[in-house]
């Protein structure tokens, strides 16, 4: 199963469902074609993606430099979306910064939702960051550039 087979929405859905699936489970999915063309049924293994795997997949999809994205995520959050108690990781200097890429709620929450991303989930946070990088480069992370640049 590749990103090109299931698409970005499918990857996001599978990643979010993985937390609910039992070990080794499968999920039957299908896609809707244009003009009601029949699409073959796809069976995908439901599994959790590590943050580096997710960054790798989504950076390829958005044609973003995955190595830079991974370095930014390491600096921003040490590749974490959640705290040990299960709450969403927030910035130490700015509590409006959220998750793996420390996406700022004040500036990006509405935009991320309009683009179809939930920055409070790992897949949504990473997906929105890759979407942003594809449009704006790494300028949203210039404050941490001394760490990753």
ZAZAKE-359780 format. One record per residue (C-alpha): z, y, x; residue number from 1. Coordinates in steps of 0.02 Angstrom, whole numbers, padded with zeros to 5 digits. Layout:
% ZAZAKE-359780
      pz      py      px  vexgu
       Z       Y       X    NUM
...
This chain:
% ZAZAKE-359780
      pz      py      px  vexgu
   00000   00000   00000      1
  -00053   00164   00076      2
  -00034   00344   00023      3
  -00219   00353  -00016      4
  -00198   00208  -00138      5
  -00050   00275  -00235      6
  -00065   00462  -00206      7
   00071   00587  -00168      8
   00148   00578  -00342      9
   00154   00389  -00329     10
   00239   00395  -00159     11
   00367   00518  -00226     12
   00400   00410  -00379     13
   00413   00250  -00278     14
   00532   00333  -00155     15
   00643   00397  -00295     16
   00640   00230  -00387     17
   00682   00133  -00230     18
   00864   00186  -00245     19
   00869   00103  -00417     20
   00778  -00057  -00372     21
   00866  -00213  -00312     22
   00824  -00278  -00140     23
   00651  -00357  -00132     24
   00600  -00301  -00306     25
   00424  -00252  -00356     26
   00356  -00119  -00470     27
   00192  -00133  -00563     28
   00099   00032  -00568     29
  -00070   00089  -00626     30
  -00166   00251  -00614     31
  -00271   00343  -00740     32
  -00453   00369  -00691     33
  -00568   00509  -00740     34
  -00673   00480  -00896     35
  -00560   00334  -00944     36
  -00631   00224  -00807     37
  -00530   00063  -00794     38
  -00419   00058  -00640     39
  -00356  -00103  -00563     40
  -00170  -00139  -00577     41
  -00077  -00106  -00416     42
   00081  -00197  -00369     43
   00186  -00104  -00241     44
   00343  -00158  -00154     45
   00482  -00038  -00198     46
   00577   00011  -00043     47
   00664   00158   00030     48
   00569   00261   00155     49
   00664   00328   00304     50
   00649   00515   00327     51
   00537   00493   00481     52
   00423   00374   00383     53
   00413   00496   00239     54
   00373   00641   00356     55
   00240   00535   00441     56
   00156   00486   00276     57
   00164   00658   00198     58
   00114   00754   00355     59
  -00043   00645   00362     60
  -00078   00681   00179     61
  -00059   00869   00200     62
  -00140   00873   00372     63
   00017   00944   00452     64
   00076   00910   00631     65
   00200   00769   00598     66
   00283   00784   00768     67
   00325   00968   00738     68
   00383   00930   00561     69
   00496   00791   00625     70
   00568   00906   00759     71
   00603   01040   00629     72
   00692   00915   00515     73
   00797   00852   00661     74
   00851   01029   00701     75
   00880   01084   00523     76
   00977   00935   00456     77
   00980   00793   00582     78
   00860   00708   00459     79
   00989   00707   00319     80
   00965   00752   00136     81
   01141   00709   00080     82
   01319   00722   00143     83
   01426   00567   00165     84
   01501   00598  -00008     85
   01328   00594  -00089     86
   01311   00780  -00121     87
   01155   00872  -00065     88
   01167   00937   00112     89
   01182   01126   00116     90
   01165   01245   00262     91
   01316   01290   00367     92
   01264   01473   00382     93
   01178   01488   00212     94
   01234   01374   00070     95
   01070   01409  -00021     96
   00978   01305   00111     97
   00956   01128   00046     98
   00917   00956   00115     99
   00812   00885   00257    100
   00710   01043   00287    101
   00847   01164   00228    102
   00735   01235   00092    103
   00810   01399   00031    104
   00841   01398  -00157    105
   00829   01588  -00174    106
   00652   01594  -00107    107
   00584   01422  -00147    108
   00669   01337  -00294    109
   00554   01408  -00429    110
   00398   01389  -00321    111
   00442   01209  -00277    112
   00468   01165  -00460    113
   00303   01245  -00510    114
   00218   01142  -00375    115
   00300   00983  -00443    116
   00434   00954  -00311    117
   00621   00924  -00330    118
   00698   00990  -00170    119
   00863   00904  -00213    120
   00785   00733  -00178    121
   00729   00672  -00007    122
   00550   00644  -00061    123
   00541   00811  -00150    124
   00618   00907  -00005    125
   00504   00828   00125    126
   00353   00841   00009    127
   00381   01025  -00025    128
   00406   01060   00161    129
   00240   00975   00203    130
   00155   01070   00060    131
   00227   01233   00129    132
   00175   01193   00307    133
  -00002   01155   00250    134
  -00012   01328   00172    135
   00096   01437   00285    136
   00119   01342   00448    137
   00294   01335   00520    138
   00341   01517   00485    139
   00475   01469   00358    140
   00573   01387   00498    141
   00560   01525   00629    142
   00750   01548   00631    143
   00773   01374   00706    144
   00622   01382   00823    145
   00734   01390   00978    146
   00787   01213   00935    147
   00618   01135   00894    148
   00487   01250   00971    149
